[in-house]
Amino acid sequence: MRLVSYLRVSTTGQLDGYGFDVQREHIRKWAKANGHKIVAEYTDAVTGKADVGDRPGLLEALQMIRKPPEADGIVVGKLDRLARQLTTQEAILSLVWREGGQVFTAEDGEVLRDDPDDPMRTAIRQVQGVFAELDRKTVVKRLRDGRRAKADAGRHAVGAYPFGYRGAGKGRDRDAAPHTDEQQAVARIVELRTAGESYRAIATTLDAEGLRPRKAATWSAMTVRAVALRELPAG
């Protein structure tokens, strides 16, 4: 059977160690053992609760099974790669089945279509979806609790560090530390804003002096404002 493989990672997927390479190898071995041919592979790096429209890789995979079909079905490593939210999982399955395709997982084989004479089939699949959703929410809560505990202890609590700072240390000891180059721009923003300069004027000055923002080519008034509000006392 011609199958298109679909791989998905997200924060929770990365935490459980089931990344692209692991999924790809899992699917490859299953397809070889069961005599199927993988004709294409599509990937998405999105949360498991993302809708179909927010998954370009999945949309491409679905296109492969539409008339005239270039593939007979879709295979994923595990059912939770389709979704970690029950309603999203069921919507994706319905889309594939409506197009005449079949769905397989390298873990359990074919995901059988609903059968009015076998309601237990649907119930078991949906229970699996419920537990996948619960697992996702448990991981999210654990991360949120960890960030809250770190913040309560006065430590940096998020993954991205604001302009002027970088991550230093390893593991639980990792925290924000001054970024030497960016601190030059921070100091200039504080100096100019204290002198009464507008955010737009400060942006122009920083560009002229060769002090660059982290990601953009030039400074914007909004970026300058964000730094100023963070670094200067309220009022």
MODELLER restraints for C-alpha pairs under 7 A, 6 or more apart:
rsr = mdl.restraints
at = mdl.atoms
rsr.add(forms.Gaussian(group=physical.xy_distance, feature=features.Distance(at['CA:1:A'], at['CA:36:A']), mean=4.82, stdev=0.5))
rsr.add(forms.Gaussian(group=physical.xy_distance, feature=features.Distance(at['CA:1:A'], at['CA:37:A']), mean=6.05, stdev=0.5))
rsr.add(forms.Gaussian(group=physical.xy_distance, feature=features.Distance(at['CA:1:A'], at['CA:72:A']), mean=6.44, stdev=0.5))
rsr.add(forms.Gaussian(group=physical.xy_distance, feature=features.Distance(at['CA:2:A'], at['CA:36:A']), mean=6.19, stdev=0.5))
rsr.add(forms.Gaussian(group=physical.xy_distance, feature=features.Distance(at['CA:2:A'], at['CA:37:A']), mean=5.01, stdev=0.5))
rsr.add(forms.Gaussian(group=physical.xy_distance, feature=features.Distance(at['CA:2:A'], at['CA:38:A']), mean=6.07, stdev=0.5))
rsr.add(forms.Gaussian(group=physical.xy_distance, feature=features.Distance(at['CA:2:A'], at['CA:39:A']), mean=6.16, stdev=0.5))
rsr.add(forms.Gaussian(group=physical.xy_distance, feature=features.Distance(at['CA:2:A'], at['CA:71:A']), mean=4.93, stdev=0.5))
rsr.add(forms.Gaussian(group=physical.xy_distance, feature=features.Distance(at['CA:2:A'], at['CA:72:A']), mean=5.31, stdev=0.5))
rsr.add(forms.Gaussian(group=physical.xy_distance, feature=features.Distance(at['CA:2:A'], at['CA:73:A']), mean=6.93, stdev=0.5))
rsr.add(forms.Gaussian(group=physical.xy_distance, feature=features.Distance(at['CA:3:A'], at['CA:36:A']), mean=6.95, stdev=0.5))
rsr.add(forms.Gaussian(group=physical.xy_distance, feature=features.Distance(at['CA:3:A'], at['CA:37:A']), mean=6.01, stdev=0.5))
rsr.add(forms.Gaussian(group=physical.xy_distance, feature=features.Distance(at['CA:3:A'], at['CA:38:A']), mean=4.94, stdev=0.5))
rsr.add(forms.Gaussian(group=physical.xy_distance, feature=features.Distance(at['CA:3:A'], at['CA:39:A']), mean=5.91, stdev=0.5))
rsr.add(forms.Gaussian(group=physical.xy_distance, feature=features.Distance(at['CA:3:A'], at['CA:71:A']), mean=5.22, stdev=0.5))
rsr.add(forms.Gaussian(group=physical.xy_distance, feature=features.Distance(at['CA:3:A'], at['CA:72:A']), mean=5.71, stdev=0.5))
rsr.add(forms.Gaussian(group=physical.xy_distance, feature=features.Distance(at['CA:3:A'], at['CA:73:A']), mean=5.00, stdev=0.5))
rsr.add(forms.Gaussian(group=physical.xy_distance, feature=features.Distance(at['CA:3:A'], at['CA:74:A']), mean=5.38, stdev=0.5))
rsr.add(forms.Gaussian(group=physical.xy_distance, feature=features.Distance(at['CA:3:A'], at['CA:75:A']), mean=6.46, stdev=0.5))
rsr.add(forms.Gaussian(group=physical.xy_distance, feature=features.Distance(at['CA:4:A'], at['CA:38:A']), mean=5.59, stdev=0.5))
rsr.add(forms.Gaussian(group=physical.xy_distance, feature=features.Distance(at['CA:4:A'], at['CA:39:A']), mean=5.61, stdev=0.5))
rsr.add(forms.Gaussian(group=physical.xy_distance, feature=features.Distance(at['CA:4:A'], at['CA:40:A']), mean=4.85, stdev=0.5))
rsr.add(forms.Gaussian(group=physical.xy_distance, feature=features.Distance(at['CA:4:A'], at['CA:41:A']), mean=5.67, stdev=0.5))
rsr.add(forms.Gaussian(group=physical.xy_distance, feature=features.Distance(at['CA:4:A'], at['CA:61:A']), mean=6.35, stdev=0.5))
rsr.add(forms.Gaussian(group=physical.xy_distance, feature=features.Distance(at['CA:4:A'], at['CA:71:A']), mean=6.24, stdev=0.5))
rsr.add(forms.Gaussian(group=physical.xy_distance, feature=features.Distance(at['CA:4:A'], at['CA:73:A']), mean=6.43, stdev=0.5))
rsr.add(forms.Gaussian(group=physical.xy_distance, feature=features.Distance(at['CA:4:A'], at['CA:74:A']), mean=4.94, stdev=0.5))
rsr.add(forms.Gaussian(group=physical.xy_distance, feature=features.Distance(at['CA:4:A'], at['CA:75:A']), mean=6.26, stdev=0.5))
rsr.add(forms.Gaussian(group=physical.xy_distance, feature=features.Distance(at['CA:5:A'], at['CA:38:A']), mean=6.55, stdev=0.5))
rsr.add(forms.Gaussian(group=physical.xy_distance, feature=features.Distance(at['CA:5:A'], at['CA:40:A']), mean=6.31, stdev=0.5))
rsr.add(forms.Gaussian(group=physical.xy_distance, feature=features.Distance(at['CA:5:A'], at['CA:41:A']), mean=4.72, stdev=0.5))
rsr.add(forms.Gaussian(group=physical.xy_distance, feature=features.Distance(at['CA:5:A'], at['CA:42:A']), mean=6.38, stdev=0.5))
rsr.add(forms.Gaussian(group=physical.xy_distance, feature=features.Distance(at['CA:5:A'], at['CA:74:A']), mean=5.72, stdev=0.5))
rsr.add(forms.Gaussian(group=physical.xy_distance, feature=features.Distance(at['CA:5:A'], at['CA:75:A']), mean=4.84, stdev=0.5))
rsr.add(forms.Gaussian(group=physical.xy_distance, feature=features.Distance(at['CA:5:A'], at['CA:76:A']), mean=5.92, stdev=0.5))
rsr.add(forms.Gaussian(group=physical.xy_distance, feature=features.Distance(at['CA:6:A'], at['CA:41:A']), mean=5.92, stdev=0.5))
rsr.add(forms.Gaussian(group=physical.xy_distance, feature=features.Distance(at['CA:6:A'], at['CA:42:A']), mean=5.08, stdev=0.5))
rsr.add(forms.Gaussian(group=physical.xy_distance, feature=features.Distance(at['CA:6:A'], at['CA:43:A']), mean=5.72, stdev=0.5))
rsr.add(forms.Gaussian(group=physical.xy_distance, feature=features.Distance(at['CA:6:A'], at['CA:58:A']), mean=6.82, stdev=0.5))
rsr.add(forms.Gaussian(group=physical.xy_distance, feature=features.Distance(at['CA:6:A'], at['CA:61:A']), mean=6.96, stdev=0.5))
rsr.add(forms.Gaussian(group=physical.xy_distance, feature=features.Distance(at['CA:6:A'], at['CA:74:A']), mean=6.85, stdev=0.5))
rsr.add(forms.Gaussian(group=physical.xy_distance, feature=features.Distance(at['CA:6:A'], at['CA:75:A']), mean=6.21, stdev=0.5))
rsr.add(forms.Gaussian(group=physical.xy_distance, feature=features.Distance(at['CA:6:A'], at['CA:76:A']), mean=5.33, stdev=0.5))
rsr.add(forms.Gaussian(group=physical.xy_distance, feature=features.Distance(at['CA:7:A'], at['CA:20:A']), mean=6.28, stdev=0.5))
rsr.add(forms.Gaussian(group=physical.xy_distance, feature=features.Distance(at['CA:7:A'], at['CA:23:A']), mean=6.62, stdev=0.5))
rsr.add(forms.Gaussian(group=physical.xy_distance, feature=features.Distance(at['CA:7:A'], at['CA:42:A']), mean=6.34, stdev=0.5))
rsr.add(forms.Gaussian(group=physical.xy_distance, feature=features.Distance(at['CA:7:A'], at['CA:43:A']), mean=4.64, stdev=0.5))
rsr.add(forms.Gaussian(group=physical.xy_distance, feature=features.Distance(at['CA:7:A'], at['CA:44:A']), mean=6.51, stdev=0.5))
rsr.add(forms.Gaussian(group=physical.xy_distance, feature=features.Distance(at['CA:7:A'], at['CA:76:A']), mean=6.33, stdev=0.5))
rsr.add(forms.Gaussian(group=physical.xy_distance, feature=features.Distance(at['CA:7:A'], at['CA:81:A']), mean=6.70, stdev=0.5))
rsr.add(forms.Gaussian(group=physical.xy_distance, feature=features.Distance(at['CA:8:A'], at['CA:43:A']), mean=5.56, stdev=0.5))
rsr.add(forms.Gaussian(group=physical.xy_distance, feature=features.Distance(at['CA:8:A'], at['CA:44:A']), mean=4.86, stdev=0.5))
rsr.add(forms.Gaussian(group=physical.xy_distance, feature=features.Distance(at['CA:8:A'], at['CA:45:A']), mean=5.69, stdev=0.5))
rsr.add(forms.Gaussian(group=physical.xy_distance, feature=features.Distance(at['CA:8:A'], at['CA:46:A']), mean=6.97, stdev=0.5))
rsr.add(forms.Gaussian(group=physical.xy_distance, feature=features.Distance(at['CA:8:A'], at['CA:81:A']), mean=5.57, stdev=0.5))
rsr.add(forms.Gaussian(group=physical.xy_distance, feature=features.Distance(at['CA:9:A'], at['CA:19:A']), mean=5.99, stdev=0.5))
rsr.add(forms.Gaussian(group=physical.xy_distance, feature=features.Distance(at['CA:9:A'], at['CA:20:A']), mean=6.82, stdev=0.5))
rsr.add(forms.Gaussian(group=physical.xy_distance, feature=features.Distance(at['CA:9:A'], at['CA:44:A']), mean=6.62, stdev=0.5))
rsr.add(forms.Gaussian(group=physical.xy_distance, feature=features.Distance(at['CA:9:A'], at['CA:45:A']), mean=4.91, stdev=0.5))
rsr.add(forms.Gaussian(group=physical.xy_distance, feature=features.Distance(at['CA:9:A'], at['CA:46:A']), mean=6.33, stdev=0.5))
rsr.add(forms.Gaussian(group=physical.xy_distance, feature=features.Distance(at['CA:10:A'], at['CA:45:A']), mean=5.56, stdev=0.5))
rsr.add(forms.Gaussian(group=physical.xy_distance, feature=features.Distance(at['CA:10:A'], at['CA:46:A']), mean=5.17, stdev=0.5))
rsr.add(forms.Gaussian(group=physical.xy_distance, feature=features.Distance(at['CA:10:A'], at['CA:47:A']), mean=4.96, stdev=0.5))
rsr.add(forms.Gaussian(group=physical.xy_distance, feature=features.Distance(at['CA:10:A'], at['CA:48:A']), mean=6.94, stdev=0.5))
rsr.add(forms.Gaussian(group=physical.xy_distance, feature=features.Distance(at['CA:12:A'], at['CA:136:A']), mean=6.52, stdev=0.5))
rsr.add(forms.Gaussian(group=physical.xy_distance, feature=features.Distance(at['CA:12:A'], at['CA:139:A']), mean=6.76, stdev=0.5))
rsr.add(forms.Gaussian(group=physical.xy_distance, feature=features.Distance(at['CA:13:A'], at['CA:19:A']), mean=6.44, stdev=0.5))
rsr.add(forms.Gaussian(group=physical.xy_distance, feature=features.Distance(at['CA:23:A'], at['CA:77:A']), mean=5.36, stdev=0.5))
rsr.add(forms.Gaussian(group=physical.xy_distance, feature=features.Distance(at['CA:26:A'], at['CA:77:A']), mean=6.23, stdev=0.5))
rsr.add(forms.Gaussian(group=physical.xy_distance, feature=features.Distance(at['CA:26:A'], at['CA:106:A']), mean=6.36, stdev=0.5))
rsr.add(forms.Gaussian(group=physical.xy_distance, feature=features.Distance(at['CA:27:A'], at['CA:76:A']), mean=6.88, stdev=0.5))
rsr.add(forms.Gaussian(group=physical.xy_distance, feature=features.Distance(at['CA:27:A'], at['CA:77:A']), mean=5.71, stdev=0.5))
rsr.add(forms.Gaussian(group=physical.xy_distance, feature=features.Distance(at['CA:27:A'], at['CA:106:A']), mean=5.34, stdev=0.5))
rsr.add(forms.Gaussian(group=physical.xy_distance, feature=features.Distance(at['CA:30:A'], at['CA:106:A']), mean=5.46, stdev=0.5))
rsr.add(forms.Gaussian(group=physical.xy_distance, feature=features.Distance(at['CA:31:A'], at['CA:37:A']), mean=6.50, stdev=0.5))
rsr.add(forms.Gaussian(group=physical.xy_distance, feature=features.Distance(at['CA:42:A'], at['CA:57:A']), mean=4.92, stdev=0.5))
rsr.add(forms.Gaussian(group=physical.xy_distance, feature=features.Distance(at['CA:42:A'], at['CA:58:A']), mean=6.78, stdev=0.5))
rsr.add(forms.Gaussian(group=physical.xy_distance, feature=features.Distance(at['CA:42:A'], at['CA:61:A']), mean=6.32, stdev=0.5))
rsr.add(forms.Gaussian(group=physical.xy_distance, feature=features.Distance(at['CA:43:A'], at['CA:57:A']), mean=4.99, stdev=0.5))
rsr.add(forms.Gaussian(group=physical.xy_distance, feature=features.Distance(at['CA:44:A'], at['CA:55:A']), mean=6.16, stdev=0.5))
rsr.add(forms.Gaussian(group=physical.xy_distance, feature=features.Distance(at['CA:44:A'], at['CA:56:A']), mean=6.99, stdev=0.5))
rsr.add(forms.Gaussian(group=physical.xy_distance, feature=features.Distance(at['CA:44:A'], at['CA:57:A']), mean=5.32, stdev=0.5))
rsr.add(forms.Gaussian(group=physical.xy_distance, feature=features.Distance(at['CA:48:A'], at['CA:83:A']), mean=4.49, stdev=0.5))
rsr.add(forms.Gaussian(group=physical.xy_distance, feature=features.Distance(at['CA:48:A'], at['CA:84:A']), mean=4.66, stdev=0.5))
rsr.add(forms.Gaussian(group=physical.xy_distance, feature=features.Distance(at['CA:48:A'], at['CA:85:A']), mean=6.57, stdev=0.5))
rsr.add(forms.Gaussian(group=physical.xy_distance, feature=features.Distance(at['CA:49:A'], at['CA:83:A']), mean=5.90, stdev=0.5))
rsr.add(forms.Gaussian(group=physical.xy_distance, feature=features.Distance(at['CA:49:A'], at['CA:84:A']), mean=5.84, stdev=0.5))
rsr.add(forms.Gaussian(group=physical.xy_distance, feature=features.Distance(at['CA:49:A'], at['CA:85:A']), mean=5.24, stdev=0.5))
rsr.add(forms.Gaussian(group=physical.xy_distance, feature=features.Distance(at['CA:49:A'], at['CA:88:A']), mean=6.38, stdev=0.5))
rsr.add(forms.Gaussian(group=physical.xy_distance, feature=features.Distance(at['CA:51:A'], at['CA:88:A']), mean=6.49, stdev=0.5))
rsr.add(forms.Gaussian(group=physical.xy_distance, feature=features.Distance(at['CA:52:A'], at['CA:58:A']), mean=6.86, stdev=0.5))
rsr.add(forms.Gaussian(group=physical.xy_distance, feature=features.Distance(at['CA:52:A'], at['CA:59:A']), mean=6.87, stdev=0.5))
rsr.add(forms.Gaussian(group=physical.xy_distance, feature=features.Distance(at['CA:62:A'], at['CA:96:A']), mean=6.75, stdev=0.5))
rsr.add(forms.Gaussian(group=physical.xy_distance, feature=features.Distance(at['CA:64:A'], at['CA:70:A']), mean=5.03, stdev=0.5))
rsr.add(forms.Gaussian(group=physical.xy_distance, feature=features.Distance(at['CA:64:A'], at['CA:71:A']), mean=5.51, stdev=0.5))
rsr.add(forms.Gaussian(group=physical.xy_distance, feature=features.Distance(at['CA:65:A'], at['CA:71:A']), mean=5.01, stdev=0.5))
rsr.add(forms.Gaussian(group=physical.xy_distance, feature=features.Distance(at['CA:65:A'], at['CA:72:A']), mean=5.90, stdev=0.5))
rsr.add(forms.Gaussian(group=physical.xy_distance, feature=features.Distance(at['CA:65:A'], at['CA:73:A']), mean=6.31, stdev=0.5))
rsr.add(forms.Gaussian(group=physical.xy_distance, feature=features.Distance(at['CA:65:A'], at['CA:99:A']), mean=6.69, stdev=0.5))
rsr.add(forms.Gaussian(group=physical.xy_distance, feature=features.Distance(at['CA:65:A'], at['CA:101:A']), mean=6.02, stdev=0.5))
rsr.add(forms.Gaussian(group=physical.xy_distance, feature=features.Distance(at['CA:66:A'], at['CA:99:A']), mean=5.76, stdev=0.5))
rsr.add(forms.Gaussian(group=physical.xy_distance, feature=features.Distance(at['CA:72:A'], at['CA:101:A']), mean=5.44, stdev=0.5))
rsr.add(forms.Gaussian(group=physical.xy_distance, feature=features.Distance(at['CA:72:A'], at['CA:102:A']), mean=6.53, stdev=0.5))
rsr.add(forms.Gaussian(group=physical.xy_distance, feature=features.Distance(at['CA:73:A'], at['CA:101:A']), mean=4.55, stdev=0.5))
rsr.add(forms.Gaussian(group=physical.xy_distance, feature=features.Distance(at['CA:73:A'], at['CA:102:A']), mean=4.34, stdev=0.5))
rsr.add(forms.Gaussian(group=physical.xy_distance, feature=features.Distance(at['CA:73:A'], at['CA:103:A']), mean=5.62, stdev=0.5))
rsr.add(forms.Gaussian(group=physical.xy_distance, feature=features.Distance(at['CA:74:A'], at['CA:102:A']), mean=6.32, stdev=0.5))
rsr.add(forms.Gaussian(group=physical.xy_distance, feature=features.Distance(at['CA:74:A'], at['CA:103:A']), mean=5.01, stdev=0.5))
rsr.add(forms.Gaussian(group=physical.xy_distance, feature=features.Distance(at['CA:74:A'], at['CA:104:A']), mean=6.23, stdev=0.5))
rsr.add(forms.Gaussian(group=physical.xy_distance, feature=features.Distance(at['CA:75:A'], at['CA:103:A']), mean=5.83, stdev=0.5))
rsr.add(forms.Gaussian(group=physical.xy_distance, feature=features.Distance(at['CA:75:A'], at['CA:104:A']), mean=4.53, stdev=0.5))
rsr.add(forms.Gaussian(group=physical.xy_distance, feature=features.Distance(at['CA:75:A'], at['CA:105:A']), mean=5.35, stdev=0.5))
rsr.add(forms.Gaussian(group=physical.xy_distance, feature=features.Distance(at['CA:76:A'], at['CA:104:A']), mean=6.40, stdev=0.5))
rsr.add(forms.Gaussian(group=physical.xy_distance, feature=features.Distance(at['CA:76:A'], at['CA:105:A']), mean=4.82, stdev=0.5))
rsr.add(forms.Gaussian(group=physical.xy_distance, feature=features.Distance(at['CA:76:A'], at['CA:106:A']), mean=6.30, stdev=0.5))
rsr.add(forms.Gaussian(group=physical.xy_distance, feature=features.Distance(at['CA:77:A'], at['CA:105:A']), mean=5.20, stdev=0.5))
rsr.add(forms.Gaussian(group=physical.xy_distance, feature=features.Distance(at['CA:77:A'], at['CA:106:A']), mean=4.73, stdev=0.5))
rsr.add(forms.Gaussian(group=physical.xy_distance, feature=features.Distance(at['CA:77:A'], at['CA:107:A']), mean=6.17, stdev=0.5))
rsr.add(forms.Gaussian(group=physical.xy_distance, feature=features.Distance(at['CA:78:A'], at['CA:105:A']), mean=5.24, stdev=0.5))
rsr.add(forms.Gaussian(group=physical.xy_distance, feature=features.Distance(at['CA:78:A'], at['CA:106:A']), mean=6.34, stdev=0.5))
rsr.add(forms.Gaussian(group=physical.xy_distance, feature=features.Distance(at['CA:78:A'], at['CA:107:A']), mean=5.65, stdev=0.5))
rsr.add(forms.Gaussian(group=physical.xy_distance, feature=features.Distance(at['CA:79:A'], at['CA:105:A']), mean=6.17, stdev=0.5))
rsr.add(forms.Gaussian(group=physical.xy_distance, feature=features.Distance(at['CA:80:A'], at['CA:132:A']), mean=6.19, stdev=0.5))
rsr.add(forms.Gaussian(group=physical.xy_distance, feature=features.Distance(at['CA:82:A'], at['CA:89:A']), mean=6.03, stdev=0.5))
rsr.add(forms.Gaussian(group=physical.xy_distance, feature=features.Distance(at['CA:83:A'], at['CA:89:A']), mean=4.91, stdev=0.5))
rsr.add(forms.Gaussian(group=physical.xy_distance, feature=features.Distance(at['CA:84:A'], at['CA:129:A']), mean=6.65, stdev=0.5))
rsr.add(forms.Gaussian(group=physical.xy_distance, feature=features.Distance(at['CA:84:A'], at['CA:132:A']), mean=5.03, stdev=0.5))
rsr.add(forms.Gaussian(group=physical.xy_distance, feature=features.Distance(at['CA:84:A'], at['CA:133:A']), mean=4.69, stdev=0.5))
rsr.add(forms.Gaussian(group=physical.xy_distance, feature=features.Distance(at['CA:84:A'], at['CA:136:A']), mean=6.47, stdev=0.5))
rsr.add(forms.Gaussian(group=physical.xy_distance, feature=features.Distance(at['CA:85:A'], at['CA:129:A']), mean=6.53, stdev=0.5))
rsr.add(forms.Gaussian(group=physical.xy_distance, feature=features.Distance(at['CA:85:A'], at['CA:132:A']), mean=6.90, stdev=0.5))
rsr.add(forms.Gaussian(group=physical.xy_distance, feature=features.Distance(at['CA:85:A'], at['CA:133:A']), mean=4.74, stdev=0.5))
rsr.add(forms.Gaussian(group=physical.xy_distance, feature=features.Distance(at['CA:86:A'], at['CA:126:A']), mean=6.76, stdev=0.5))
rsr.add(forms.Gaussian(group=physical.xy_distance, feature=features.Distance(at['CA:86:A'], at['CA:129:A']), mean=4.85, stdev=0.5))
rsr.add(forms.Gaussian(group=physical.xy_distance, feature=features.Distance(at['CA:86:A'], at['CA:130:A']), mean=5.78, stdev=0.5))
rsr.add(forms.Gaussian(group=physical.xy_distance, feature=features.Distance(at['CA:86:A'], at['CA:133:A']), mean=6.54, stdev=0.5))
rsr.add(forms.Gaussian(group=physical.xy_distance, feature=features.Distance(at['CA:96:A'], at['CA:102:A']), mean=6.74, stdev=0.5))
rsr.add(forms.Gaussian(group=physical.xy_distance, feature=features.Distance(at['CA:103:A'], at['CA:110:A']), mean=5.80, stdev=0.5))
rsr.add(forms.Gaussian(group=physical.xy_distance, feature=features.Distance(at['CA:103:A'], at['CA:111:A']), mean=5.45, stdev=0.5))
rsr.add(forms.Gaussian(group=physical.xy_distance, feature=features.Distance(at['CA:104:A'], at['CA:110:A']), mean=4.11, stdev=0.5))
rsr.add(forms.Gaussian(group=physical.xy_distance, feature=features.Distance(at['CA:104:A'], at['CA:111:A']), mean=5.51, stdev=0.5))
rsr.add(forms.Gaussian(group=physical.xy_distance, feature=features.Distance(at['CA:114:A'], at['CA:121:A']), mean=6.95, stdev=0.5))
rsr.add(forms.Gaussian(group=physical.xy_distance, feature=features.Distance(at['CA:114:A'], at['CA:122:A']), mean=5.82, stdev=0.5))
rsr.add(forms.Gaussian(group=physical.xy_distance, feature=features.Distance(at['CA:147:A'], at['CA:157:A']), mean=4.77, stdev=0.5))
rsr.add(forms.Gaussian(group=physical.xy_distance, feature=features.Distance(at['CA:147:A'], at['CA:158:A']), mean=6.68, stdev=0.5))
rsr.add(forms.Gaussian(group=physical.xy_distance, feature=features.Distance(at['CA:148:A'], at['CA:157:A']), mean=6.95, stdev=0.5))
rsr.add(forms.Gaussian(group=physical.xy_distance, feature=features.Distance(at['CA:150:A'], at['CA:156:A']), mean=6.74, stdev=0.5))
rsr.add(forms.Gaussian(group=physical.xy_distance, feature=features.Distance(at['CA:150:A'], at['CA:157:A']), mean=5.61, stdev=0.5))
rsr.add(forms.Gaussian(group=physical.xy_distance, feature=features.Distance(at['CA:151:A'], at['CA:157:A']), mean=5.24, stdev=0.5))
rsr.add(forms.Gaussian(group=physical.xy_distance, feature=features.Distance(at['CA:155:A'], at['CA:175:A']), mean=6.36, stdev=0.5))
rsr.add(forms.Gaussian(group=physical.xy_distance, feature=features.Distance(at['CA:156:A'], at['CA:175:A']), mean=5.40, stdev=0.5))
rsr.add(forms.Gaussian(group=physical.xy_distance, feature=features.Distance(at['CA:156:A'], at['CA:176:A']), mean=5.95, stdev=0.5))
rsr.add(forms.Gaussian(group=physical.xy_distance, feature=features.Distance(at['CA:161:A'], at['CA:167:A']), mean=6.89, stdev=0.5))
rsr.add(forms.Gaussian(group=physical.xy_distance, feature=features.Distance(at['CA:161:A'], at['CA:176:A']), mean=6.78, stdev=0.5))
rsr.add(forms.Gaussian(group=physical.xy_distance, feature=features.Distance(at['CA:163:A'], at['CA:182:A']), mean=6.70, stdev=0.5))
rsr.add(forms.Gaussian(group=physical.xy_distance, feature=features.Distance(at['CA:163:A'], at['CA:214:A']), mean=6.89, stdev=0.5))
rsr.add(forms.Gaussian(group=physical.xy_distance, feature=features.Distance(at['CA:164:A'], at['CA:178:A']), mean=5.97, stdev=0.5))
rsr.add(forms.Gaussian(group=physical.xy_distance, feature=features.Distance(at['CA:164:A'], at['CA:179:A']), mean=5.16, stdev=0.5))
rsr.add(forms.Gaussian(group=physical.xy_distance, feature=features.Distance(at['CA:164:A'], at['CA:182:A']), mean=4.60, stdev=0.5))
rsr.add(forms.Gaussian(group=physical.xy_distance, feature=features.Distance(at['CA:164:A'], at['CA:183:A']), mean=4.86, stdev=0.5))
rsr.add(forms.Gaussian(group=physical.xy_distance, feature=features.Distance(at['CA:164:A'], at['CA:186:A']), mean=6.32, stdev=0.5))
rsr.add(forms.Gaussian(group=physical.xy_distance, feature=features.Distance(at['CA:165:A'], at['CA:176:A']), mean=5.98, stdev=0.5))
rsr.add(forms.Gaussian(group=physical.xy_distance, feature=features.Distance(at['CA:165:A'], at['CA:177:A']), mean=5.37, stdev=0.5))
rsr.add(forms.Gaussian(group=physical.xy_distance, feature=features.Distance(at['CA:165:A'], at['CA:178:A']), mean=4.42, stdev=0.5))
rsr.add(forms.Gaussian(group=physical.xy_distance, feature=features.Distance(at['CA:165:A'], at['CA:179:A']), mean=4.57, stdev=0.5))
rsr.add(forms.Gaussian(group=physical.xy_distance, feature=features.Distance(at['CA:166:A'], at['CA:176:A']), mean=5.51, stdev=0.5))
rsr.add(forms.Gaussian(group=physical.xy_distance, feature=features.Distance(at['CA:166:A'], at['CA:177:A']), mean=5.38, stdev=0.5))
rsr.add(forms.Gaussian(group=physical.xy_distance, feature=features.Distance(at['CA:166:A'], at['CA:178:A']), mean=6.21, stdev=0.5))
rsr.add(forms.Gaussian(group=physical.xy_distance, feature=features.Distance(at['CA:166:A'], at['CA:179:A']), mean=5.52, stdev=0.5))
rsr.add(forms.Gaussian(group=physical.xy_distance, feature=features.Distance(at['CA:167:A'], at['CA:174:A']), mean=6.36, stdev=0.5))
rsr.add(forms.Gaussian(group=physical.xy_distance, feature=features.Distance(at['CA:167:A'], at['CA:175:A']), mean=5.53, stdev=0.5))
rsr.add(forms.Gaussian(group=physical.xy_distance, feature=features.Distance(at['CA:167:A'], at['CA:176:A']), mean=4.87, stdev=0.5))
rsr.add(forms.Gaussian(group=physical.xy_distance, feature=features.Distance(at['CA:167:A'], at['CA:177:A']), mean=6.02, stdev=0.5))
rsr.add(forms.Gaussian(group=physical.xy_distance, feature=features.Distance(at['CA:168:A'], at['CA:174:A']), mean=5.33, stdev=0.5))
rsr.add(forms.Gaussian(group=physical.xy_distance, feature=features.Distance(at['CA:168:A'], at['CA:175:A']), mean=5.51, stdev=0.5))
rsr.add(forms.Gaussian(group=physical.xy_distance, feature=features.Distance(at['CA:168:A'], at['CA:176:A']), mean=6.09, stdev=0.5))
rsr.add(forms.Gaussian(group=physical.xy_distance, feature=features.Distance(at['CA:168:A'], at['CA:177:A']), mean=5.89, stdev=0.5))
rsr.add(forms.Gaussian(group=physical.xy_distance, feature=features.Distance(at['CA:169:A'], at['CA:175:A']), mean=6.49, stdev=0.5))
rsr.add(forms.Gaussian(group=physical.xy_distance, feature=features.Distance(at['CA:185:A'], at['CA:211:A']), mean=5.80, stdev=0.5))
rsr.add(forms.Gaussian(group=physical.xy_distance, feature=features.Distance(at['CA:189:A'], at['CA:202:A']), mean=6.64, stdev=0.5))
rsr.add(forms.Gaussian(group=physical.xy_distance, feature=features.Distance(at['CA:189:A'], at['CA:228:A']), mean=6.50, stdev=0.5))
rsr.add(forms.Gaussian(group=physical.xy_distance, feature=features.Distance(at['CA:190:A'], at['CA:228:A']), mean=6.24, stdev=0.5))
rsr.add(forms.Gaussian(group=physical.xy_distance, feature=features.Distance(at['CA:190:A'], at['CA:232:A']), mean=6.82, stdev=0.5))
rsr.add(forms.Gaussian(group=physical.xy_distance, feature=features.Distance(at['CA:192:A'], at['CA:202:A']), mean=6.55, stdev=0.5))
rsr.add(forms.Gaussian(group=physical.xy_distance, feature=features.Distance(at['CA:199:A'], at['CA:221:A']), mean=4.84, stdev=0.5))
rsr.add(forms.Gaussian(group=physical.xy_distance, feature=features.Distance(at['CA:199:A'], at['CA:224:A']), mean=5.91, stdev=0.5))
rsr.add(forms.Gaussian(group=physical.xy_distance, feature=features.Distance(at['CA:199:A'], at['CA:225:A']), mean=6.00, stdev=0.5))
rsr.add(forms.Gaussian(group=physical.xy_distance, feature=features.Distance(at['CA:200:A'], at['CA:220:A']), mean=6.89, stdev=0.5))
rsr.add(forms.Gaussian(group=physical.xy_distance, feature=features.Distance(at['CA:200:A'], at['CA:221:A']), mean=4.58, stdev=0.5))
rsr.add(forms.Gaussian(group=physical.xy_distance, feature=features.Distance(at['CA:203:A'], at['CA:219:A']), mean=5.05, stdev=0.5))
rsr.add(forms.Gaussian(group=physical.xy_distance, feature=features.Distance(at['CA:203:A'], at['CA:220:A']), mean=5.81, stdev=0.5))
rsr.add(forms.Gaussian(group=physical.xy_distance, feature=features.Distance(at['CA:203:A'], at['CA:221:A']), mean=5.90, stdev=0.5))
rsr.add(forms.Gaussian(group=physical.xy_distance, feature=features.Distance(at['CA:203:A'], at['CA:224:A']), mean=6.43, stdev=0.5))
rsr.add(forms.Gaussian(group=physical.xy_distance, feature=features.Distance(at['CA:207:A'], at['CA:218:A']), mean=6.16, stdev=0.5))
rsr.add(forms.Gaussian(group=physical.xy_distance, feature=features.Distance(at['CA:207:A'], at['CA:219:A']), mean=6.54, stdev=0.5))
rsr.add(forms.Gaussian(group=physical.xy_distance, feature=features.Distance(at['CA:212:A'], at['CA:218:A']), mean=6.43, stdev=0.5))
rsr.add(forms.Gaussian(group=physical.xy_distance, feature=features.Distance(at['CA:212:A'], at['CA:219:A']), mean=7.00, stdev=0.5))
rsr.add(forms.Gaussian(group=physical.xy_distance, feature=features.Distance(at['CA:213:A'], at['CA:219:A']), mean=6.03, stdev=0.5))
